[in-house]
Amino acid sequence: AYVLLRSLHVSNCVARRGGGVMLDNAGLVCENCLFTDCVAQLEGGAIGTSNGELLGLGIDGTEESLSLVIIESTLANCSAKSGGGLMMEEGTLIASHCSFNNCQSFVEGGAVCELKRVQDLRSGLGKLRKSSFLYCTFTDCTSTTGAALYTVGCDLELVLCSVSRAVSAAGAS
């Protein structure tokens, strides 16, 4: 199952997980969406996902399982304990032509936090494979660790992205 959000503005939302949108066992496609002033007490200020899969074409044209696709969207002024803009626990992420502005996390990943659970790293289980950010900007994001991006247990690809004014207590992101 998957959810398609197109030309949607989500603002001033508060939740325990996934301040704007929280998906469990579903894929999400966001196209031309705006998430502003969303807050999650735990993870995923604007978007939180867990265990979701969506079958589609990867960037290289081969079929792969995708959990989250974000196209020409903005996440701004969002915050959470982890993943101020978005949090992914498993799956694959493709973000293209997106802006992450003034996102804040209090632990890890000011804009984006991607974690493969520790027990999954030990056992080899879990589905987090690769995250690709194409032509994305990360501006004024802050966190204790990983002001723009924080990732554990997945491959990360950044293509023609920019990070500016990102501040982390643990150093540059």
Disulfide bonds with the S-S distance in Angstrom:
none
